Amino acid sequence: MVILFDQFNMHDDIYEILFATKQQVIVAKLLIDHLKLNEREIGKTEMSLFATNLHEGEIITEIDEPQYRGKKVKISYNKRQFYDRILTPMKSMGLIHYDLYKKTYSLTEKFNNNMMKIGLMWLSELRKPAIQLKLKKQ
């Protein structure tokens, strides 16, 4: 996944930086809250149940958006798109880890570690000497 951001207009909400649409932001927040409520780890079956409940519009929550503040809102999101656009990118970025042996999804700090590694890679690049370019003679 590619994260593009403007350092001069960076949003205060990490989800707004990582996801393209408001709907994806809402669903990602719901997933993280669900994991937090379950001691930061859920099983494969429970993840499937969460995705099915989203697909069938059975999740009711409050959204921190001005037009919805203080109201209960029914959330619906396609199950396949949940896996493709929410869960898989979160796994590949290091926000969520899937343990093949325990068959559980858990929250992880790998995203932070990877961002620090990228920052260090950039510092290393800044310190490298410039390479002299050779122009082709005509």
Buried (B, 14 or more C-beta within 10 A) or exposed (E): EEEEEEEEEEEEEBBBBBBEEEBBBBBBBBBBEBBEEBEEBBBEEBBEEBBEBBBEEEBEEEBEEEEEEEEEEEBEBEBEBBBEBBBBBBBEBBBBBBEEEEEBBBBBEBBEEEEEEEEEEEEEEEEEEEEEEEEEEE
